[in-house]
Amino acid sequence: MIQIYFNRIKSLVDGYASASFVVDSTLNFETRPGEQGYVTGELLFVDGSRLHFREFLDGEDTIIEKLMYTYHYQNALNDLIFRYDNALHRPRLASPEHKHSADGVQLVPAPALEDVLLEVMAYQVQQL
């Protein structure tokens, strides 16, 4: 199950990496015991912004569960544009799944990487 998910992520990132607005991309996959996996990656865009992402996954059941994730998008000056993660906060949030942005912290469900990439593309278009 994890390998199927890894293949899907590779195909998705490779599709974006071939676009003219992406300068470089990296992907790393690590299979772990018990049908678990870890994926990390980064995309560098022509404006110097970057998307860093990590997912720690459990695929023992028929559905892949994201045990840990972060999708961190920053501009060329390394200033945060947005970040989705499920890290614990102090004070505690009502849900571990949330988004950081200039507007503060919002409780939102865990996005798929594809949704994050679409949000990055929308941001890129706004900057033109």
Steps between C-alpha positions, in 0.01 A plus 500: 500500500782746587677437169182579307471828693868580436449439126202737500701773677792453258270531200336811645829676581657398168202655320551832677880482470473502122308831503679819399441665839688227691880527503585189703345222705620232738319197638607239754307189595570272793310178560479401866387179672130438551390656170614844610680753286661841506510740207679833482528741213557852383403701195684820406304748288627764254419782744732340759214373718514145633262232613645258756291200598517191722255221566532206739248240390336180619364274228408186694132543421346567161526876563827688538503689830720810539647466846705818455509756222625845420468701178704817539493764226735800528608786278852569369583685824400190704190678634205272566219516247311206651557173681268210561597262780369287782762589761385550858477860619511679832243605584328198346283548197156340475640279221858406415433562128551867416643762266737787578485815286524876531142484632608282793416137573186344356363154577476313171503132407820345367533586132629267231831598343314558175277760670805675646663513157183651354506766774865576421413534130214738583745707707750498212234627257403782740862616506517547123 
